[in-house]
Amino acid sequence: MNIHGWLMGCVLALALLPLASLWAATPAADTARMLAATHHQVGRTLIYDSRDQFPGGDLPLELNRDMREHFAAYPPVWGLRGPDPNIDHRRVPHLETYFRRHGMALPLSKQPHDYQPGDIVSWRPGQGEPHLGIVSDRPSRDGLRPLLIHHKGWGARQDDVLFSWQITGHFRYFSASSATHLR
């Protein structure tokens, strides 16, 4: 699979976020609305439309602004010489950096209960390619883990994959501190 194929599939979380400015002012309400929008995409979103410059509303705009102001803080991947607002919000290493820079990182854990609905998880499956998913509010069949909503090249899916790959990041986009910061 070429770089564009996995890149398009690895950032479902961001392409699905509705405009944050339309959401309620509480982290719980924000998370509920994000999960509803994400669940709506399962089985519907099969391909990514690259004509959309900023799918997801505020987060891509905030990421682009942060990259313009602090480009050296971001990983030197893809031979970039500066930010690219058409793709940066779909690059997992950039998102991981943004989340960490803005205090959204949480400890990595092997305990399913540490992953709450709406949390964002990043992995390095397969040959180490970056991938993201959103923790669902629905449990696995055995009830022991939350399902993850992700897009790995075959459409938006909800799967029992939390511990299937090496977890490299755990983030909470909506929290008491980040919800206010991102508006």
N, C-alpha and C positions, 0 to 999 in steps of 0.2 A: 504494500500500500504506500502511495507517495505521501509526502509531508502534508499536502493539502487535504488528502482523504482523511487522515486521522485528526488533523487539526480541526476540520469542520465538525467532526463527531465528538471532540473531547470537551466542549464547553457548553453543553446543553444548559447548564445552570444559568448562565448569563443571558443567553438568547431568550430565555423564558421569563426573566424578571419583568413584571409590568412596571410602568412608570411609578417610581417611588413617590413622586409628588401627589399622586392620586390616592395613596394609601393612608390608612388611619395613623395616628401618631404614637401607637404603642408597638413594641416589638412583637407581642403575641398576635396582634391584628395583622401586622406586616407579614409575619411568618405564615399565618393562615391564608392570606391572599396569595402569597407566592406559591404555597403548596397547591392551592386550588388551580392556579394558572399552570403550574407544572404538571399536575395530574391531567389537566385538559389536553396537554400535548402528547401524552402517551398514546401511541398508535396513530396519531395524526401527523406529527412532524416527522417526515421521513428523510427530507433533505434540508440542507441549509441554503438559504438564498443570500448570496454574497452581495446582492445589490443593496441590502439594508446596511446603512453605514453604522448606526448605533442601535442594534436591537437590544432591548433591555432597559432603555431609559437612562437614569442617572448614573449607574455604575460605570458604563463605558465612558461617559463624559468625565466623571471624576478620575477614572484611571488615566485617560488621555491627558488631563490637566496635570496630574501628579507626574506622569512620565515626562511631560514637557519641562516641568520645573525641577525634576530630580532624575534625569535620564541615567546618570551614572549609577544610581542605586539599583537599577534593574539589570537582570542577567544579560550578558553579552551573547545573545543567541541570534541566529539567522543573519548575522553580519549587519545588523542594523546600525545606522548612523544617527538615527533620531526616531521619535515615536511615529507610528502610523495609525491614525484614528480609524482606519477601515479594518484593521485586523488585530490590533493589540489586545482588545477585550476578549478575543477568542484564543489567546495564547496562555495556556495554563501557567507557565513560569512567571509571566507578567502578573497574572491574577494572584498567584501565591505571594509574590513580592508585595503587591498592593495591600492584600489582606494583612500581611505581617506588619507592614509599615504603619498601618492604621489601627493596630491593636485588636484585630479580629481573630488572631491565631489562638487556638486552644491546644492543650497538650494532646499528643498522640496517645492512643489507648487501645488495649485489646479487649476492653469491657464494652459490650454493646450499649449499656445504659448511659455511657458517656456521650453518645451520639444522639442528639435531640432532633426532632423534626425541624427541617429548614436549615440545618447545619450543612456546610459544604465540605466535601471530602475530596482530596486529590490523591491519586495513585500513580504508579509507574508500571502498568501491566505490560505483558508481552516483552518486547525488546527495550523497555524503559521509556516508551513514549508517554508523555503526560496525559492525564485524563481526569475529569471532574465529574462529580455526581452530587445530587441533593438528597439528604436523608429524608425519607418519606415518613408520613405519620401512620403508615401501615406496616404491620409486622410480617416477618417471614412465615412460611407455612407452619414451622415448629414453634413460632412465637418467641424465639430466642434473640432475634436481631431485627432491627428495622430494615426495610427494603430501601434501595437506593434508586433514584430516578436519574438516568444518564442516557447519553447518546454516543454509541461507539461505532458509528458508521452504518447502522441498519435501522435507524429511527429511534425516537424517544421510547425508552423502555423503563419498566420498573422491575428490578431484579434483586435477588438475594446475593449481593456481591460485596458487602461491606468489608469482609476480611478475605476476599478472593485474591487481592493483589496487595503489594507493599504500600501501605498508607504513608504518604509523604507530607500531607497537610490536613489539618482539621480547623475549620473556620466557622465563626458565627457572625454572619453579616448583619443580622438584626439582633441587637442587644440594647440595653438601656443607654449605653454610651454611643454605640455606632448609629443607632436609629436617628438620633438628633444630629450627629456629625454629617451624615450623608444627605440631609435634606437641603 
